[in-house]
Amino acid sequence: LNGMEAVRINLANGFDLYKDESWNQLYKLYRKKPPSKAWFSPRCTFYCDWVDLNYKHRPEVLAKYQRRERKMLRQMTDFMLFLASKGVEIYWEWPLRCRGWREAVVQSFMQKFQALYGELWECRIDGCRFGLKSAHGNFIKKSWKVVTSSQEFYNRFRLKCCLNNHQHEWIAGVETNRRSEERRVGK
């Protein structure tokens, strides 16, 4: 982390981002210890392709979950705009194919951010470029998009796509969750 101290904001650390009180705590935390950079990686569960299979016969349940996600995303993007107003560099990571990128609340955030603070840069990153492998040792081509206010980050990571000089293993189920957890704990 280049000498920077990281603070993880998640449920395990007492922050339920679906509750207003957690956002109030985050504003207070900012006042106590303002960061220079903030990385956001909200879950994308209800905006991924496979959600269609899981909720095909229960669209009303999916709609309820997506309303909850939108409320959280509104609070998150409001907080991101607040941080940007204080000069904090913003980073937002989601899978490249996440349909959440097309949500109105996300598009509105990007438009507001650009109108107030300038360019938001989009980076495309494939995990295999950084050694992401399955439990079997095979490369995994998991693609992310990172939207950032940092031109320096953009210059370094704008196009870190697979070079197509190796085979990929398809990941699903337990392997997907294992990869996600390893990324969170920095393995």
C-alpha positions in Angstrom: 0.0 0.0 0.0 3.0 2.3 -0.5 3.1 3.2 3.2 -0.6 4.1 3.4 -2.8 2.8 6.2 -5.9 1.1 4.9 -9.2 1.0 6.7 -11.7 -1.7 5.5 -15.3 -0.5 5.6 -17.5 -3.6 5.6 -20.1 -5.5 7.6 -17.3 -7.5 9.4 -16.0 -4.2 10.8 -19.4 -3.0 11.9 -20.5 -1.0 8.8 -23.8 -2.2 7.3 -23.9 -0.1 4.2 -27.6 -0.7 3.9 -28.3 1.3 7.1 -28.3 5.0 7.3 -26.4 5.0 10.6 -23.4 3.4 8.9 -23.2 6.3 6.5 -23.4 8.8 9.3 -20.5 6.9 10.9 -18.5 7.2 7.7 -18.9 11.0 7.6 -17.8 11.1 11.2 -14.8 8.8 10.5 -13.9 11.2 7.6 -13.8 14.1 10.0 -11.5 12.2 12.4 -9.2 10.7 9.9 -9.6 12.0 6.3 -8.2 9.7 3.6 -6.3 10.7 0.5 -7.8 7.8 -1.5 -11.0 5.9 -1.2 -11.6 2.5 -3.0 -15.2 1.4 -3.4 -16.1 -2.2 -4.3 -19.8 -2.7 -3.6 -21.3 -6.1 -4.3 -22.6 -6.7 -7.7 -24.7 -9.8 -7.0 -28.0 -8.4 -8.3 -26.6 -6.9 -11.5 -24.8 -9.9 -12.9 -25.9 -12.1 -15.8 -26.5 -15.3 -13.7 -29.0 -13.4 -11.5 -31.5 -13.9 -14.3 -31.4 -17.6 -13.8 -31.8 -17.4 -10.0 -34.7 -15.1 -10.1 -36.4 -16.0 -13.5 -39.6 -17.1 -11.7 -39.3 -14.6 -8.9 -38.9 -11.2 -10.6 -40.6 -9.3 -7.8 -38.0 -10.6 -5.3 -35.2 -9.4 -7.6 -36.9 -6.1 -8.0 -37.0 -5.7 -4.2 -33.3 -6.5 -3.9 -32.4 -4.1 -6.6 -34.4 -1.3 -5.0 -32.3 -1.9 -1.8 -29.1 -1.9 -3.8 -30.1 1.4 -5.5 -30.7 3.0 -2.1 -27.3 2.0 -0.9 -25.7 3.1 -4.2 -27.3 6.5 -3.8 -25.8 6.9 -0.3 -22.5 5.6 -1.6 -22.3 7.9 -4.5 -23.4 10.9 -2.3 -20.5 10.0 0.0 -18.1 9.7 -3.0 -19.1 13.2 -4.2 -18.5 14.5 -0.7 -15.1 12.9 -0.6 -14.2 14.3 -4.0 -15.2 17.8 -2.8 -12.5 17.4 -0.2 -9.9 16.3 -2.7 -10.0 12.6 -2.1 -9.1 10.4 -5.0 -12.0 8.1 -5.9 -11.8 4.5 -7.2 -14.9 2.4 -8.0 -14.4 -1.3 -8.9 -17.0 -3.7 -10.3 -16.9 -6.6 -12.7 -16.6 -5.3 -16.3 -19.9 -6.9 -17.3 -21.8 -5.8 -14.3 -25.1 -4.3 -15.4 -25.0 -2.0 -12.4 -22.7 0.3 -14.5 -25.9 1.1 -16.5 -28.1 1.9 -13.5 -29.5 5.4 -13.5 -28.1 6.1 -10.0 -24.6 5.2 -11.3 -24.9 7.2 -14.5 -26.2 10.2 -12.6 -23.2 10.0 -10.2 -20.7 9.9 -13.2 -22.4 12.9 -14.8 -22.5 14.9 -11.5 -18.9 14.0 -10.8 -17.6 15.1 -14.2 -19.6 18.3 -14.1 -18.2 19.2 -10.6 -14.7 17.7 -10.5 -13.6 16.8 -14.1 -12.8 13.6 -15.8 -13.6 10.1 -14.5 -11.2 7.6 -16.0 -12.2 4.0 -16.9 -9.7 1.2 -16.6 -10.1 -2.3 -17.8 -8.3 -5.0 -15.8 -8.1 -8.7 -16.4 -7.1 -10.8 -13.4 -4.8 -13.1 -15.4 -2.6 -10.1 -16.1 -1.8 -10.1 -12.4 -1.5 -13.8 -11.9 -5.1 -14.7 -10.9 -5.3 -18.5 -10.9 -7.7 -21.2 -9.9 -7.0 -23.8 -7.2 -5.7 -26.0 -10.0 -3.1 -23.4 -11.0 -4.8 -22.3 -14.2 -5.2 -18.7 -15.2 -8.6 -17.1 -14.7 -9.7 -14.3 -16.9 -11.9 -12.3 -14.6 -12.4 -8.8 -15.9 -13.0 -5.7 -13.9 -13.7 -2.1 -14.6 -12.3 0.6 -12.3 -13.6 4.1 -12.6 -11.3 6.6 -11.0 -10.6 10.3 -10.5 -6.8 9.5 -10.5 -5.2 10.1 -13.9 -2.0 8.5 -12.5 -3.9 5.3 -11.8 -5.5 5.5 -15.2 -2.2 5.9 -16.9 -0.8 2.8 -15.2 -3.9 0.5 -15.4 -6.1 1.8 -18.2 -5.7 -1.2 -20.4 -4.4 -4.3 -18.5 -6.3 -6.8 -20.6 -5.3 -10.4 -21.2 -2.5 -10.8 -23.7 -4.2 -14.1 -24.9 -0.9 -16.0 -24.6 -2.3 -18.6 -22.2 -5.4 -20.7 -21.5 -8.1 -19.8 -19.0 -10.1 -21.9 -16.7 -13.8 -21.3 -16.3 -14.7 -20.4 -12.8 -18.0 -21.0 -11.0 -19.5 -21.6 -7.7 -17.0 -22.2 -4.9 -14.1 -21.1 -7.0 -15.7 -17.8 -7.7 -16.3 -17.2 -4.0 -12.8 -18.3 -3.1 -11.3 -15.8 -5.6 -13.4 -13.0 -4.4 -12.4 -13.7 -0.7 -8.7 -14.0 -1.6 -8.9 -10.6 -3.4 -10.5 -9.1 -0.3 -7.8 -10.3 2.1 -4.9 -9.5 -0.3 -3.7 -13.0 -1.2 
